[in-house]
Amino acid sequence: MKATIKPLTDLKAWKALERHCTRAKETQLRELFAAEPNRGTRLTAEAAGLFLDYSKNRVTNETLKLLLQLAKESGLRAGIDAMFRGDKINLTENRAVLHVALRAPKGASMIVDGKNVVPEVHAVLDKLAAFSKRVRNGAWKGHSGNASETSSTSASAAPTSAR
């Protein structure tokens, strides 16, 4: 029997978010900043070189509460845990998604169907890196026997300020 996933739009939390969105559309950002002077710092996050500022969106405490409820109702935590375990969560192809293995260091382990898939993933990544290097340095020849033009045009395609 094939597993099915209930559409997000059928969940109670989604419907509550839709109602909330209708009300939030009437709210001006200046009202939100006036009501919460520290909004510009409270609704930001920074990690791994990324800075996110969602204070300039119509996000409220109620919005965040409803988004967390949607995550809970949709089983997001269970899905994340299943992905990290290597469970077959790609229902269309009945296989594990290998996002975690793709980003794992070479020495890591991710067991799928009793086998560590990280070495296989890194073997493919190494082949991709070697091919990319050959294309960029002109060693890879196209059907005409000439080096790919991408190695010579990529610099000229960049804006002058980036060169």
MIVO-669713 format. One record per residue: chain; y, x, z of N, C-alpha, C, CB in turn. Coordinates in nm, 3 decimals, padded with zeros to 5 digits. Atoms other than C-alpha are relative to their C-alpha. Glycine has a CB too. Layout:
BEGIN
<atom 'A', <Y, X, Z>, <Y, X, Z>, <Y, X, Z>, <Y, X, Z>>
...
***
This chain:
BEGIN
<atom 'A', <-00.119, 00.084, 00.000>, <00.000, 00.000, 00.000>, <00.124, 00.088, 00.000>, <00.000, -00.096, 00.122>>
<atom 'A', <-00.120, -00.081, 00.013>, <00.333, 00.142, -00.103>, <00.106, -00.046, 00.101>, <00.056, -00.008, -00.144>>
<atom 'A', <-00.105, 00.031, -00.097>, <00.603, 00.163, 00.166>, <00.128, -00.042, -00.073>, <00.028, 00.121, 00.092>>
<atom 'A', <-00.128, 00.041, 00.057>, <00.932, -00.008, 00.099>, <00.109, 00.023, 00.104>, <-00.004, -00.149, -00.044>>
<atom 'A', <-00.115, -00.020, -00.087>, <01.275, 00.051, 00.241>, <00.092, -00.120, -00.017>, <00.073, 00.134, -00.033>>
<atom 'A', <-00.092, 00.113, 00.005>, <01.497, -00.240, 00.330>, <00.136, 00.051, -00.047>, <00.010, -00.070, 00.141>>
<atom 'A', <-00.131, -00.044, 00.048>, <01.825, -00.210, 00.138>, <00.103, 00.000, 00.114>, <00.048, -00.092, -00.115>>
<atom 'A', <-00.104, -00.010, -00.103>, <02.117, -00.098, 00.356>, <00.085, -00.126, 00.004>, <00.088, 00.122, -00.024>>
<atom 'A', <-00.088, 00.117, 00.007>, <02.316, -00.397, 00.237>, <-00.060, -00.123, 00.066>, <00.032, -00.031, -00.145>>
<atom 'A', <00.064, 00.112, -00.069>, <02.063, -00.629, 00.406>, <00.007, 00.014, 00.152>, <-00.146, -00.012, -00.044>>
<atom 'A', <-00.001, -00.025, -00.144>, <02.114, -00.476, 00.751>, <00.121, -00.066, 00.066>, <00.001, 00.150, 00.028>>
<atom 'A', <-00.108, 00.062, -00.077>, <02.325, -00.645, 01.020>, <00.120, 00.095, 00.012>, <-00.049, -00.041, 00.140>>
<atom 'A', <-00.109, -00.097, -00.017>, <02.528, -00.326, 01.072>, <00.082, 00.013, -00.129>, <-00.055, 00.137, 00.041>>
<atom 'A', <-00.072, -00.007, 00.128>, <02.617, -00.315, 00.701>, <00.095, -00.119, -00.014>, <-00.099, 00.003, -00.119>>
<atom 'A', <-00.081, 00.121, 00.009>, <02.741, -00.671, 00.711>, <00.118, 00.007, 00.097>, <-00.085, -00.125, 00.028>>
<atom 'A', <-00.109, -00.018, -00.097>, <02.945, -00.590, 01.024>, <00.102, 00.099, -00.054>, <-00.055, 00.048, 00.136>>
<atom 'A', <-00.092, -00.097, 00.062>, <03.093, -00.289, 00.842>, <00.081, -00.064, -00.111>, <-00.077, 00.121, -00.055>>
<atom 'A', <-00.074, 00.069, 00.106>, <03.187, -00.510, 00.547>, <00.112, -00.086, 00.059>, <-00.095, -00.089, -00.083>>
<atom 'A', <-00.104, 00.082, -00.065>, <03.371, -00.750, 00.779>, <00.110, 00.089, 00.056>, <-00.063, -00.087, 00.113>>
<atom 'A', <-00.095, -00.095, -00.057>, <03.536, -00.458, 00.955>, <00.090, 00.059, -00.110>, <-00.074, 00.114, 00.075>>
<atom 'A', <-00.075, -00.058, 00.113>, <03.643, -00.308, 00.620>, <00.106, -00.098, -00.050>, <-00.096, 00.038, -00.115>>
<atom 'A', <-00.096, 00.102, 00.045>, <03.808, -00.634, 00.518>, <00.122, -00.002, 00.092>, <-00.067, -00.140, -00.003>>
<atom 'A', <-00.112, -00.003, -00.096>, <04.017, -00.625, 00.837>, <00.076, 00.132, -00.009>, <-00.052, -00.021, 00.144>>
<atom 'A', <-00.063, -00.133, 00.000>, <04.084, -00.249, 00.812>, <00.091, 00.020, -00.120>, <-00.106, 00.109, 00.001>>
<atom 'A', <-00.083, -00.013, 00.120>, <04.231, -00.285, 00.462>, <00.144, -00.044, 00.027>, <-00.059, -00.082, -00.114>>
<atom 'A', <-00.134, 00.050, -00.035>, <04.526, -00.464, 00.622>, <00.076, 00.095, 00.091>, <-00.012, -00.135, 00.067>>
<atom 'A', <-00.061, -00.093, -00.094>, <04.596, -00.175, 00.859>, <00.064, 00.118, -00.073>, <-00.104, 00.051, 00.101>>
<atom 'A', <-00.070, -00.115, 00.058>, <04.851, 00.090, 00.769>, <-00.031, 00.124, 00.084>, <00.155, -00.025, -00.006>>
<atom 'A', <00.027, -00.124, -00.072>, <04.784, 00.454, 00.859>, <00.106, 00.028, 00.105>, <-00.009, 00.117, -00.098>>
<atom 'A', <-00.106, -00.026, -00.098>, <05.121, 00.479, 01.032>, <-00.023, -00.078, 00.129>, <00.138, -00.036, -00.060>>
<atom 'A', <00.034, 00.078, -00.119>, <05.004, 00.203, 01.269>, <-00.108, 00.072, 00.082>, <-00.047, -00.142, -00.039>>
<atom 'A', <00.108, -00.070, -00.068>, <04.689, 00.398, 01.350>, <00.050, 00.126, 00.070>, <-00.112, 00.036, -00.099>>
<atom 'A', <-00.056, -00.121, -00.061>, <04.882, 00.720, 01.414>, <00.093, -00.035, 00.116>, <00.076, 00.084, -00.105>>
<atom 'A', <-00.089, 00.042, -00.108>, <05.140, 00.534, 01.627>, <-00.080, -00.042, 00.123>, <00.091, -00.116, -00.047>>
<atom 'A', <00.084, 00.046, -00.110>, <04.865, 00.379, 01.838>, <-00.079, 00.113, 00.064>, <-00.095, -00.107, -00.049>>
<atom 'A', <00.081, -00.112, -00.050>, <04.684, 00.711, 01.878>, <00.060, 00.132, -00.046>, <-00.148, -00.012, -00.048>>
<atom 'A', <-00.070, -00.122, 00.042>, <04.909, 01.018, 01.867>, <-00.091, 00.121, -00.023>, <00.102, 00.035, 00.103>>
<atom 'A', <00.090, -00.116, 00.017>, <04.615, 01.264, 01.895>, <-00.102, -00.023, -00.112>, <-00.072, 00.030, 00.131>>
<atom 'A', <00.091, 00.034, 00.108>, <04.439, 01.103, 01.596>, <-00.021, 00.117, -00.096>, <00.053, -00.120, -00.077>>
<atom 'A', <00.007, -00.112, 00.095>, <04.517, 01.406, 01.376>, <-00.092, 00.112, 00.045>, <00.137, 00.056, -00.023>>
<atom 'A', <00.094, -00.102, -00.048>, <04.309, 01.632, 01.599>, <-00.135, -00.061, 00.038>, <00.059, 00.074, 00.122>>
<atom 'A', <00.125, 00.063, -00.043>, <04.051, 01.385, 01.732>, <-00.092, -00.032, -00.117>, <00.030, -00.128, 00.077>>
<atom 'A', <00.083, 00.039, 00.115>, <03.932, 01.277, 01.389>, <-00.010, 00.113, -00.103>, <00.058, -00.125, -00.066>>
<atom 'A', <00.026, -00.116, 00.087>, <03.872, 01.624, 01.250>, <-00.124, 00.071, 00.053>, <00.123, 00.097, -00.004>>
<atom 'A', <00.117, -00.080, -00.038>, <03.571, 01.851, 01.255>, <00.003, 00.129, -00.081>, <-00.134, -00.079, -00.023>>
<atom 'A', <00.006, -00.129, 00.070>, <03.522, 02.215, 01.165>, <-00.130, 00.069, 00.035>, <00.122, 00.089, 00.037>>
<atom 'A', <00.125, -00.074, -00.020>, <03.198, 02.405, 01.118>, <-00.036, 00.071, -00.130>, <-00.115, -00.094, 00.045>>
<atom 'A', <00.052, -00.076, 00.114>, <03.051, 02.668, 00.887>, <00.105, 00.018, -00.111>, <-00.123, -00.070, -00.057>>
<atom 'A', <-00.104, -00.023, 00.098>, <03.385, 02.730, 00.718>, <00.055, -00.126, -00.066>, <-00.050, 00.090, -00.104>>
<atom 'A', <-00.049, 00.127, 00.055>, <03.444, 02.362, 00.641>, <00.090, -00.068, 00.102>, <-00.118, -00.094, -00.041>>
<atom 'A', <-00.090, 00.077, -00.085>, <03.731, 02.158, 00.780>, <00.008, -00.141, -00.055>, <00.142, 00.066, 00.008>>
<atom 'A', <-00.004, 00.141, 00.040>, <03.705, 01.780, 00.764>, <00.108, -00.071, 00.078>, <-00.137, -00.067, 00.022>>
<atom 'A', <-00.106, 00.077, -00.064>, <04.004, 01.562, 00.835>, <-00.011, -00.144, -00.050>, <00.143, 00.060, -00.031>>
<atom 'A', <00.012, 00.139, 00.040>, <03.923, 01.195, 00.826>, <00.098, -00.089, 00.077>, <-00.143, -00.049, 00.022>>
<atom 'A', <-00.103, 00.075, -00.070>, <04.224, 01.094, 01.035>, <00.089, -00.077, -00.096>, <00.086, 00.093, 00.086>>
<atom 'A', <-00.088, 00.064, 00.097>, <04.406, 00.998, 00.719>, <-00.075, -00.105, -00.083>, <00.060, 00.106, -00.092>>
<atom 'A', <00.074, 00.113, 00.055>, <04.153, 00.727, 00.642>, <00.005, -00.111, 00.104>, <-00.149, 00.039, -00.037>>
<atom 'A', <-00.007, 00.114, -00.093>, <04.136, 00.384, 00.799>, <-00.123, -00.004, 00.090>, <00.014, -00.132, -00.078>>
<atom 'A', <00.113, -00.013, -00.091>, <03.875, 00.503, 01.047>, <00.050, -00.028, 00.141>, <-00.066, 00.142, -00.009>>
<atom 'A', <-00.034, 00.031, -00.138>, <03.886, 00.359, 01.397>, <-00.124, 00.024, 00.087>, <00.050, -00.148, 00.014>>
<atom 'A', <00.116, -00.011, -00.089>, <03.663, 00.379, 01.703>, <-00.105, -00.104, -00.038>, <00.043, -00.018, 00.148>>
<atom 'A', <00.093, 00.105, 00.043>, <03.510, 00.053, 01.582>, <-00.076, 00.042, -00.126>, <00.076, -00.132, -00.026>>
<atom 'A', <00.066, -00.050, 00.122>, <03.438, 00.210, 01.241>, <-00.112, 00.096, 00.037>, <00.103, 00.070, -00.093>>
<atom 'A', <00.100, -00.099, -00.040>, <03.257, 00.500, 01.405>, <-00.118, -00.065, 00.071>, <00.062, 00.106, 00.092>>
<atom 'A', <00.106, 00.073, -00.070>, <03.062, 00.265, 01.633>, <-00.091, -00.071, -00.100>, <00.059, -00.102, 00.100>>
<atom 'A', <00.079, 00.073, 00.100>, <02.952, 00.056, 01.334>, <-00.080, 00.094, -00.090>, <00.092, -00.088, -00.084>>
<atom 'A', <00.074, -00.098, 00.081>, <02.856, 00.363, 01.128>, <-00.121, 00.054, 00.078>, <00.093, 00.117, -00.041>>
<atom 'A', <00.113, -00.046, -00.083>, <02.641, 00.488, 01.416>, <-00.106, -00.109, 00.011>, <00.049, 00.041, 00.140>>
<atom 'A', <00.095, 00.112, -00.004>, <02.483, 00.143, 01.440>, <-00.078, -00.010, -00.131>, <00.073, -00.133, 00.029>>
<atom 'A', <00.068, 00.002, 00.131>, <02.407, 00.153, 01.067>, <-00.104, 00.112, -00.008>, <00.102, 00.014, -00.116>>
<atom 'A', <00.095, -00.111, 00.000>, <02.244, 00.494, 01.108>, <-00.123, -00.035, 00.084>, <00.067, 00.129, 00.055>>
<atom 'A', <00.112, 00.039, -00.088>, <02.033, 00.357, 01.393>, <-00.088, -00.106, -00.066>, <00.055, -00.053, 00.135>>
<atom 'A', <00.077, 00.108, 00.063>, <01.931, 00.036, 01.212>, <-00.077, 00.047, -00.124>, <00.093, -00.113, -00.039>>
<atom 'A', <00.065, -00.047, 00.123>, <01.845, 00.226, 00.894>, <-00.112, 00.100, 00.027>, <00.102, 00.061, -00.092>>
<atom 'A', <00.104, -00.097, -00.033>, <01.616, 00.467, 01.078>, <00.033, 00.141, -00.045>, <-00.130, -00.043, -00.061>>
<atom 'A', <-00.042, -00.132, 00.049>, <01.819, 00.771, 00.980>, <-00.064, 00.114, 00.079>, <00.152, 00.011, 00.006>>
<atom 'A', <00.057, -00.108, -00.082>, <01.698, 00.986, 01.274>, <-00.147, 00.020, -00.034>, <00.016, -00.032, 00.151>>
<atom 'A', <00.143, -00.011, 00.033>, <01.334, 00.908, 01.196>, <-00.018, 00.063, -00.138>, <-00.068, -00.139, 00.005>>
<atom 'A', <00.007, -00.057, 00.134>, <01.397, 00.993, 00.829>, <00.029, 00.150, 00.000>, <00.096, -00.071, -00.092>>
<atom 'A', <-00.033, -00.142, -00.011>, <01.558, 01.325, 00.918>, <-00.117, 00.076, 00.061>, <00.129, 00.021, 00.085>>
<atom 'A', <00.115, -00.064, -00.064>, <01.272, 01.410, 01.152>, <-00.118, 00.011, -00.096>, <-00.042, -00.078, 00.126>>
<atom 'A', <00.110, -00.001, 00.097>, <01.019, 01.317, 00.881>, <00.024, 00.106, -00.107>, <-00.016, -00.139, -00.065>>
<atom 'A', <-00.031, -00.101, 00.101>, <01.199, 01.539, 00.629>, <-00.029, 00.140, 00.054>, <00.149, -00.010, -00.045>>
<atom 'A', <00.023, -00.133, -00.058>, <01.191, 01.838, 00.865>, <-00.147, 00.027, 00.028>, <00.079, 00.013, 00.129>>
<atom 'A', <00.145, -00.018, -00.020>, <00.819, 01.777, 00.933>, <-00.073, 00.021, -00.131>, <-00.058, -00.121, 00.072>>
<atom 'A', <00.068, -00.012, 00.129>, <00.742, 01.778, 00.561>, <-00.078, -00.125, -00.037>, <-00.092, 00.118, 00.003>>
<atom 'A', <00.066, 00.126, 00.035>, <00.631, 01.414, 00.553>, <00.037, -00.041, -00.142>, <00.039, -00.112, 00.101>>
<atom 'A', <-00.023, 00.048, 00.137>, <00.609, 01.242, 00.216>, <00.100, -00.116, 00.005>, <-00.133, -00.044, -00.068>>
<atom 'A', <-00.103, 00.104, -00.008>, <00.940, 01.057, 00.226>, <00.059, -00.034, -00.136>, <00.110, 00.044, 00.092>>
<atom 'A', <-00.040, 00.039, 00.135>, <01.003, 01.059, -00.149>, <-00.101, -00.104, -00.044>, <00.004, 00.125, -00.100>>
<atom 'A', <00.094, 00.109, 00.026>, <00.845, 00.719, -00.201>, <-00.028, -00.019, -00.148>, <00.052, -00.129, 00.058>>
<atom 'A', <00.019, 00.016, 00.143>, <00.893, 00.719, -00.577>, <-00.109, 00.092, -00.051>, <00.131, 00.028, -00.074>>
<atom 'A', <00.098, -00.098, 00.047>, <00.686, 01.034, -00.627>, <-00.111, 00.025, 00.103>, <00.069, 00.131, -00.032>>
<atom 'A', <00.098, -00.016, -00.109>, <00.483, 01.005, -00.303>, <-00.021, 00.147, 00.036>, <-00.134, -00.064, -00.041>>
<atom 'A', <00.009, -00.141, -00.039>, <00.564, 01.360, -00.198>, <00.109, 00.033, 00.100>, <00.010, 00.092, -00.123>>
<atom 'A', <-00.102, -00.047, -00.093>, <00.761, 01.555, 00.056>, <00.123, 00.044, -00.079>, <-00.054, 00.118, 00.088>>
<atom 'A', <-00.120, -00.059, 00.058>, <01.119, 01.642, -00.021>, <00.008, 00.140, 00.059>, <00.132, -00.086, 00.030>>
<atom 'A', <00.004, -00.138, -00.046>, <01.163, 02.015, 00.004>, <00.140, 00.057, 00.025>, <-00.073, 00.087, -00.101>>
<atom 'A', <-00.136, -00.045, -00.027>, <01.534, 02.031, 00.091>, <00.001, 00.107, 00.109>, <00.088, -00.118, 00.040>>
<atom 'A', <00.003, -00.093, -00.113>, <01.453, 02.209, 00.416>, <-00.059, 00.133, -00.045>, <-00.081, -00.059, 00.117>>
<atom 'A', <00.063, -00.123, 00.048>, <01.223, 02.461, 00.248>, <00.092, 00.075, -00.096>, <-00.133, -00.032, -00.068>>
<atom 'A', <-00.092, -00.061, 00.095>, <01.483, 02.525, -00.022>, <00.106, 00.083, 00.070>, <00.065, -00.107, -00.086>>
<atom 'A', <-00.105, -00.069, -00.074>, <01.733, 02.634, 00.241>, <-00.054, 00.091, 00.110>, <00.094, -00.101, 00.061>>
<atom 'A', <00.062, -00.079, -00.106>, <01.488, 02.806, 00.474>, <00.000, 00.149, -00.035>, <-00.144, -00.047, 00.025>>
<atom 'A', <00.012, -00.144, 00.026>, <01.493, 03.185, 00.514>, <-00.142, 00.036, -00.045>, <00.038, 00.082, 00.126>>
<atom 'A', <00.131, -00.038, 00.056>, <01.207, 03.372, 00.346>, <-00.111, 00.003, 00.104>, <00.009, 00.136, -00.065>>
<atom 'A', <00.104, -00.012, -00.102>, <01.019, 03.425, 00.672>, <-00.033, -00.130, 00.070>, <00.040, 00.100, 00.100>>
<atom 'A', <00.022, 00.128, -00.069>, <01.034, 03.060, 00.778>, <-00.128, -00.066, -00.048>, <00.120, -00.094, -00.023>>
<atom 'A', <00.121, 00.073, 00.034>, <00.748, 02.816, 00.766>, <00.029, -00.149, -00.003>, <-00.114, 00.032, 00.099>>
<atom 'A', <-00.004, 00.146, 00.007>, <00.733, 02.456, 00.650>, <-00.134, -00.042, -00.059>, <00.122, -00.053, -00.087>>
<atom 'A', <00.135, 00.038, 00.039>, <00.387, 02.307, 00.634>, <00.002, -00.138, -00.066>, <-00.095, 00.002, 00.122>>
<atom 'A', <00.015, 00.125, 00.074>, <00.325, 02.038, 00.371>, <-00.143, -00.004, -00.050>, <00.104, -00.011, -00.119>>
<atom 'A', <00.141, 00.015, 00.036>, <-00.030, 01.914, 00.321>, <-00.081, 00.123, 00.041>, <-00.014, -00.024, -00.151>>
<atom 'A', <00.075, -00.112, -00.055>, <-00.156, 02.202, 00.536>, <00.036, 00.136, -00.056>, <-00.143, -00.023, -00.021>>
<atom 'A', <-00.036, -00.126, 00.065>, <00.021, 02.473, 00.336>, <00.147, 00.031, 00.023>, <-00.030, -00.007, -00.152>>
<atom 'A', <-00.138, -00.044, -00.015>, <00.337, 02.676, 00.403>, <00.062, 00.007, -00.139>, <00.008, 00.139, 00.073>>
<atom 'A', <-00.060, 00.007, 00.134>, <00.559, 02.592, 00.103>, <00.120, 00.094, -00.017>, <00.043, -00.141, -00.029>>
<atom 'A', <-00.119, -00.086, 00.010>, <00.846, 02.831, 00.185>, <-00.021, 00.118, -00.094>, <00.039, 00.051, 00.139>>
<atom 'A', <00.018, -00.111, 00.094>, <00.694, 03.133, 00.004>, <00.004, -00.044, -00.147>, <-00.133, 00.069, 00.027>>
<atom 'A', <-00.003, 00.051, 00.138>, <00.642, 02.924, -00.314>, <00.142, -00.034, -00.042>, <-00.091, -00.123, -00.015>>
<atom 'A', <-00.138, 00.036, 00.030>, <00.997, 02.791, -00.296>, <00.082, 00.126, -00.025>, <00.062, -00.082, 00.116>>
<atom 'A', <-00.076, -00.124, 00.018>, <01.137, 03.142, -00.255>, <-00.043, 00.076, -00.125>, <-00.017, 00.089, 00.121>>
<atom 'A', <00.042, -00.063, 00.125>, <00.927, 03.268, -00.545>, <00.076, -00.061, -00.118>, <-00.154, -00.016, -00.020>>
<atom 'A', <-00.076, 00.067, 00.107>, <01.097, 03.009, -00.768>, <00.148, 00.039, 00.010>, <-00.015, -00.155, 00.010>>
<atom 'A', <-00.140, -00.041, -00.017>, <01.439, 03.093, -00.619>, <00.022, 00.143, -00.051>, <00.042, -00.011, 00.148>>
<atom 'A', <-00.011, -00.138, 00.048>, <01.377, 03.463, -00.691>, <-00.002, 00.005, -00.153>, <-00.114, 00.086, 00.058>>
<atom 'A', <00.004, 00.005, 00.146>, <01.285, 03.382, -01.053>, <00.133, -00.051, -00.056>, <-00.116, -00.089, -00.048>>
<atom 'A', <-00.129, 00.053, 00.043>, <01.604, 03.175, -01.088>, <00.110, 00.105, 00.013>, <00.037, -00.125, 00.082>>
<atom 'A', <-00.101, -00.104, -00.020>, <01.814, 03.458, -00.944>, <-00.014, 00.110, -00.104>, <-00.011, 00.058, 00.142>>
<atom 'A', <00.021, -00.105, 00.100>, <01.655, 03.714, -01.178>, <00.044, -00.047, -00.139>, <-00.149, 00.041, -00.004>>
<atom 'A', <-00.042, 00.055, 00.129>, <01.709, 03.488, -01.481>, <00.152, -00.006, -00.008>, <-00.062, -00.140, -00.022>>
<atom 'A', <-00.146, 00.009, -00.002>, <02.071, 03.423, -01.382>, <00.064, 00.137, -00.016>, <00.048, -00.065, 00.130>>
<atom 'A', <-00.053, -00.138, 00.011>, <02.130, 03.796, -01.344>, <-00.011, 00.051, -00.143>, <-00.076, 00.096, 00.097>>
<atom 'A', <00.019, -00.043, 00.140>, <01.985, 03.862, -01.691>, <00.101, -00.068, -00.092>, <-00.144, -00.030, -00.047>>
<atom 'A', <-00.097, 00.072, 00.083>, <02.210, 03.593, -01.843>, <00.138, 00.061, 00.020>, <00.002, -00.152, 00.035>>
<atom 'A', <-00.134, -00.051, -00.029>, <02.522, 03.725, -01.668>, <00.023, 00.142, -00.049>, <00.025, -00.005, 00.148>>
<atom 'A', <-00.022, -00.139, 00.044>, <02.464, 04.091, -01.754>, <-00.032, 00.022, -00.148>, <-00.085, 00.094, 00.084>>
<atom 'A', <00.021, -00.009, 00.144>, <02.376, 04.015, -02.116>, <-00.139, 00.046, -00.042>, <00.099, 00.091, -00.058>>
<atom 'A', <00.135, -00.044, 00.034>, <02.012, 04.128, -02.096>, <-00.084, -00.112, -00.061>, <-00.069, 00.055, 00.124>>
<atom 'A', <00.074, 00.113, 00.056>, <01.885, 03.779, -02.179>, <00.055, -00.031, -00.137>, <00.008, -00.125, 00.093>>
<atom 'A', <-00.040, 00.027, 00.139>, <01.892, 03.714, -02.552>, <-00.040, -00.142, -00.037>, <-00.065, 00.102, -00.097>>
<atom 'A', <00.028, 00.135, 00.048>, <01.910, 03.372, -02.709>, <-00.087, 00.004, -00.124>, <00.130, -00.074, -00.029>>
<atom 'A', <00.087, 00.008, 00.118>, <01.717, 03.256, -03.016>, <00.053, 00.086, -00.114>, <-00.013, -00.144, -00.047>>
<atom 'A', <-00.059, -00.083, 00.107>, <01.959, 03.453, -03.238>, <-00.020, 00.149, 00.025>, <00.149, -00.030, -00.015>>
<atom 'A', <00.016, -00.141, -00.035>, <01.874, 03.777, -03.060>, <00.125, 00.058, 00.066>, <-00.034, 00.081, -00.123>>
<atom 'A', <-00.124, -00.046, -00.064>, <02.226, 03.799, -02.915>, <00.004, -00.047, 00.146>, <00.124, -00.053, -00.076>>
<atom 'A', <-00.019, 00.038, -00.140>, <02.330, 03.786, -02.552>, <00.070, -00.136, 00.005>, <00.083, 00.107, 00.076>>
<atom 'A', <-00.062, 00.130, -00.018>, <02.434, 03.447, -02.426>, <00.151, 00.015, 00.015>, <-00.059, -00.073, 00.123>>
<atom 'A', <-00.145, -00.009, -00.008>, <02.805, 03.381, -02.464>, <00.053, -00.035, 00.138>, <00.063, -00.091, -00.102>>
<atom 'A', <-00.049, 00.037, -00.133>, <02.825, 03.245, -02.110>, <00.036, 00.125, 00.080>, <-00.105, -00.082, 00.076>>
<atom 'A', <-00.032, -00.121, -00.077>, <02.825, 03.602, -01.980>, <00.137, 00.054, -00.038>, <-00.107, 00.107, -00.024>>
<atom 'A', <-00.131, -00.053, 00.039>, <03.138, 03.685, -02.180>, <00.110, -00.104, 00.009>, <-00.007, 00.054, -00.140>>
<atom 'A', <-00.104, 00.103, -00.001>, <03.317, 03.348, -02.174>, <00.032, -00.050, 00.139>, <-00.040, -00.115, -00.086>>
<atom 'A', <-00.025, 00.056, -00.132>, <03.288, 03.267, -01.806>, <00.130, 00.055, 00.060>, <-00.117, 00.029, 00.093>>
<atom 'A', <-00.125, -00.056, -00.055>, <03.572, 03.504, -01.714>, <00.120, -00.052, -00.075>, <-00.003, 00.154, -00.005>>
<atom 'A', <-00.115, 00.046, 00.077>, <03.795, 03.392, -01.999>, <00.025, -00.149, 00.021>, <-00.021, 00.029, -00.150>>
<atom 'A', <-00.017, 00.143, -00.025>, <03.736, 03.026, -01.910>, <00.070, -00.025, 00.132>, <-00.134, -00.070, -00.001>>
<atom 'A', <-00.063, 00.017, -00.130>, <03.869, 03.083, -01.559>, <00.152, 00.000, -00.015>, <-00.046, 00.111, 00.098>>
<atom 'A', <-00.146, -00.002, 00.005>, <04.236, 03.010, -01.494>, <00.051, 00.142, 00.020>, <00.059, -00.094, 00.106>>
<atom 'A', <-00.059, -00.135, -00.009>, <04.460, 03.317, -01.525>, <00.014, 00.043, 00.144>, <00.136, 00.004, -00.070>>
<atom 'A', <-00.021, -00.037, -00.140>, <04.532, 03.303, -01.152>, <-00.130, 00.040, 00.069>, <00.063, -00.116, 00.075>>
<atom 'A', <00.128, -00.032, -00.061>, <04.159, 03.334, -01.076>, <-00.057, 00.131, -00.051>, <-00.099, -00.110, -00.026>>
<atom 'A', <00.053, -00.125, 00.057>, <04.109, 03.648, -01.288>, <00.050, 00.121, 00.071>, <00.034, 00.011, -00.145>>
***
